[in-house]
Amino acid sequence: MPDRDPNDTVSLLAAALRPALLRAARHLRREAQKAGVSALDAQILGVIRKRPGIGGAELAEVEQMTRPSMSGHLKRLEDSGWISRDPALAADRRRVGVRLTAAGEGALAAIQQRRNDWLAAKLDALSPADRAALAAAAGPLARLAGDR
């Protein structure tokens, strides 16, 4: 990738957004930890909710980690009662799919509520014009993050 001129518009926008996005992400991770779940576990639970029956190998690929690492996370989540493994969930009979349990759904809901409450409080402190600007930026930010 070619080096960018640090004064071009895209580089300036990146420099302006990066610190704020990193700080916001850090605060949101802390909210997950306050709910008793690591940010990575919250991420894994979220993927499992969106894709029930996903296997450990596919989860490792999605989260860009090794299979043994993912296996350890899944074991811990299963021991916590937040996920269950079920061969019937997997598309391939040689594999085992995972799904959230009721306790896992509850843990994920608690994390999302804490994160939403933190963000709502921060948004409430902003001016209506700032909230409108952020509302307009929500779609592009989601696309930037690869969500849409």
C-alpha positions as a Markdown table, in Angstrom:
| # | Residue | x | y | z |
|---|---|---|---|---|
| 1 | Met | 0.0 | 0.0 | 0.0 |
| 2 | Pro | 1.5 | 3.4 | -0.9 |
| 3 | Asp | 2.3 | 5.9 | 1.8 |
| 4 | Arg | -0.3 | 8.6 | 2.2 |
| 5 | Asp | 0.4 | 12.2 | 2.5 |
| 6 | Pro | -0.3 | 13.0 | 6.2 |
| 7 | Asn | -2.0 | 16.2 | 5.1 |
| 8 | Asp | -4.5 | 14.6 | 2.7 |
| 9 | Thr | -8.2 | 14.7 | 3.7 |
| 10 | Val | -8.4 | 10.9 | 4.3 |
| 11 | Ser | -5.3 | 10.9 | 6.5 |
| 12 | Leu | -6.5 | 13.8 | 8.5 |
| 13 | Leu | -9.9 | 12.2 | 9.0 |
| 14 | Ala | -8.2 | 9.0 | 10.1 |
| 15 | Ala | -6.1 | 10.8 | 12.6 |
| 16 | Ala | -9.1 | 12.6 | 14.0 |
| 17 | Leu | -11.3 | 9.5 | 14.3 |
| 18 | Arg | -8.8 | 7.0 | 15.5 |
| 19 | Pro | -8.2 | 8.2 | 19.1 |
| 20 | Ala | -12.0 | 8.7 | 19.7 |
| 21 | Leu | -12.8 | 5.3 | 18.3 |
| 22 | Leu | -10.1 | 3.6 | 20.4 |
| 23 | Arg | -11.2 | 5.3 | 23.6 |
| 24 | Ala | -14.9 | 4.5 | 22.9 |
| 25 | Ala | -13.9 | 0.8 | 22.3 |
| 26 | Arg | -11.9 | 0.7 | 25.5 |
| 27 | His | -14.9 | 2.0 | 27.5 |
| 28 | Leu | -17.2 | -0.5 | 25.9 |
| 29 | Arg | -14.8 | -3.3 | 26.7 |
| 30 | Arg | -14.7 | -2.2 | 30.3 |
| 31 | Glu | -18.5 | -2.3 | 30.5 |
| 32 | Ala | -18.3 | -6.0 | 29.4 |
| 33 | Gln | -15.8 | -6.7 | 32.1 |
| 34 | Lys | -18.0 | -5.1 | 34.7 |
| 35 | Ala | -20.7 | -7.6 | 33.6 |
| 36 | Gly | -18.2 | -10.3 | 34.4 |
| 37 | Val | -17.3 | -11.2 | 30.8 |
| 38 | Ser | -14.1 | -10.5 | 28.9 |
| 39 | Ala | -14.5 | -8.5 | 25.7 |
| 40 | Leu | -13.3 | -11.5 | 23.7 |
| 41 | Asp | -15.8 | -13.8 | 25.3 |
| 42 | Ala | -18.5 | -11.2 | 24.6 |
| 43 | Gln | -17.4 | -11.1 | 21.0 |
| 44 | Ile | -17.5 | -14.9 | 20.8 |
| 45 | Leu | -20.9 | -15.1 | 22.4 |
| 46 | Gly | -22.2 | -12.5 | 19.9 |
| 47 | Val | -20.9 | -14.6 | 16.9 |
| 48 | Ile | -22.5 | -17.7 | 18.3 |
| 49 | Arg | -25.8 | -15.9 | 18.8 |
| 50 | Lys | -25.7 | -14.7 | 15.1 |
| 51 | Arg | -24.6 | -18.2 | 13.9 |
| 52 | Pro | -26.0 | -20.9 | 16.1 |
| 53 | Gly | -24.4 | -24.3 | 15.2 |
| 54 | Ile | -21.1 | -22.7 | 14.2 |
| 55 | Gly | -18.1 | -25.0 | 14.9 |
| 56 | Gly | -14.9 | -24.2 | 16.8 |
| 57 | Ala | -12.8 | -24.2 | 13.7 |
| 58 | Glu | -15.0 | -21.7 | 11.9 |
| 59 | Leu | -15.2 | -19.6 | 15.1 |
| 60 | Ala | -11.4 | -19.5 | 15.3 |
| 61 | Glu | -11.3 | -18.4 | 11.7 |
| 62 | Val | -13.9 | -15.7 | 12.2 |
| 63 | Glu | -12.0 | -14.4 | 15.3 |
| 64 | Gln | -8.6 | -14.8 | 13.7 |
| 65 | Met | -7.1 | -17.1 | 16.4 |
| 66 | Thr | -5.8 | -20.6 | 16.5 |
| 67 | Arg | -8.1 | -23.5 | 16.9 |
| 68 | Pro | -6.5 | -24.6 | 20.2 |
| 69 | Ser | -7.0 | -21.1 | 21.6 |
| 70 | Met | -10.6 | -21.1 | 20.5 |
| 71 | Ser | -11.0 | -24.5 | 22.0 |
| 72 | Gly | -9.9 | -23.2 | 25.3 |
| 73 | His | -12.4 | -20.3 | 25.1 |
| 74 | Leu | -15.2 | -22.6 | 24.2 |
| 75 | Lys | -14.3 | -24.9 | 27.1 |
| 76 | Arg | -14.4 | -22.0 | 29.5 |
| 77 | Leu | -17.7 | -20.7 | 28.1 |
| 78 | Glu | -19.2 | -24.2 | 28.3 |
| 79 | Asp | -18.0 | -24.6 | 31.9 |
| 80 | Ser | -19.6 | -21.3 | 32.7 |
| 81 | Gly | -22.9 | -22.7 | 31.3 |
| 82 | Trp | -23.1 | -20.0 | 28.6 |
| 83 | Ile | -22.8 | -22.3 | 25.6 |
| 84 | Ser | -23.6 | -25.9 | 24.8 |
| 85 | Arg | -22.1 | -28.2 | 22.2 |
| 86 | Asp | -24.4 | -30.3 | 20.1 |
| 87 | Pro | -23.4 | -32.5 | 17.1 |
| 88 | Ala | -27.0 | -32.1 | 15.7 |
| 89 | Leu | -26.4 | -28.4 | 15.2 |
| 90 | Ala | -23.4 | -28.8 | 12.8 |
| 91 | Ala | -23.9 | -29.1 | 9.1 |
| 92 | Asp | -21.2 | -31.7 | 9.0 |
| 93 | Arg | -21.8 | -34.9 | 11.1 |
| 94 | Arg | -18.1 | -35.0 | 12.0 |
| 95 | Arg | -18.3 | -31.7 | 13.7 |
| 96 | Val | -20.0 | -30.3 | 16.8 |
| 97 | Gly | -21.9 | -27.0 | 16.7 |
| 98 | Val | -22.3 | -24.6 | 19.6 |
| 99 | Arg | -25.2 | -22.5 | 20.7 |
| 100 | Leu | -26.0 | -20.1 | 23.5 |
| 101 | Thr | -27.8 | -21.4 | 26.5 |
| 102 | Ala | -30.3 | -19.4 | 28.4 |
| 103 | Ala | -27.5 | -18.3 | 30.8 |
| 104 | Gly | -25.4 | -17.3 | 27.8 |
| 105 | Glu | -28.2 | -15.2 | 26.3 |
| 106 | Gly | -28.6 | -13.6 | 29.7 |
| 107 | Ala | -24.9 | -12.8 | 30.0 |
| 108 | Leu | -24.9 | -11.3 | 26.5 |
| 109 | Ala | -28.0 | -9.3 | 27.2 |
| 110 | Ala | -26.4 | -7.9 | 30.4 |
| 111 | Ile | -23.3 | -6.9 | 28.5 |
| 112 | Gln | -25.3 | -5.2 | 25.7 |
| 113 | Gln | -27.4 | -3.4 | 28.3 |
| 114 | Arg | -24.3 | -2.1 | 30.2 |
| 115 | Arg | -22.7 | -1.0 | 26.9 |
| 116 | Asn | -25.9 | 0.7 | 25.7 |
| 117 | Asp | -26.5 | 2.4 | 29.1 |
| 118 | Trp | -22.9 | 3.8 | 29.0 |
| 119 | Leu | -23.2 | 5.0 | 25.4 |
| 120 | Ala | -26.7 | 6.4 | 26.0 |
| 121 | Ala | -25.4 | 8.4 | 29.0 |
| 122 | Lys | -22.6 | 9.8 | 26.9 |
| 123 | Leu | -24.9 | 10.6 | 24.0 |
| 124 | Asp | -27.4 | 12.3 | 26.4 |
| 125 | Ala | -24.7 | 14.7 | 27.4 |
| 126 | Leu | -24.1 | 15.9 | 23.8 |
| 127 | Ser | -26.0 | 18.6 | 22.1 |
| 128 | Pro | -28.8 | 17.7 | 19.7 |
| 129 | Ala | -26.6 | 18.8 | 16.8 |
| 130 | Asp | -23.8 | 16.5 | 17.9 |
| 131 | Arg | -26.3 | 13.6 | 18.3 |
| 132 | Ala | -27.7 | 14.2 | 14.8 |
| 133 | Ala | -24.2 | 14.2 | 13.4 |
| 134 | Leu | -23.5 | 10.9 | 15.1 |
| 135 | Ala | -26.8 | 9.5 | 13.9 |
| 136 | Ala | -25.8 | 10.4 | 10.3 |
| 137 | Ala | -22.4 | 8.8 | 10.8 |
| 138 | Ala | -23.8 | 5.5 | 12.2 |
| 139 | Gly | -24.2 | 3.8 | 8.8 |
| 140 | Pro | -20.8 | 4.8 | 7.5 |
| 141 | Leu | -19.1 | 3.8 | 10.8 |
| 142 | Ala | -20.8 | 0.4 | 10.5 |
| 143 | Arg | -19.5 | 0.0 | 7.0 |
| 144 | Leu | -16.0 | 1.1 | 8.1 |
| 145 | Ala | -16.1 | -1.6 | 10.7 |
| 146 | Gly | -17.2 | -4.1 | 8.1 |
| 147 | Asp | -20.6 | -4.7 | 9.6 |
| 148 | Arg | -22.7 | -3.8 | 6.5 |
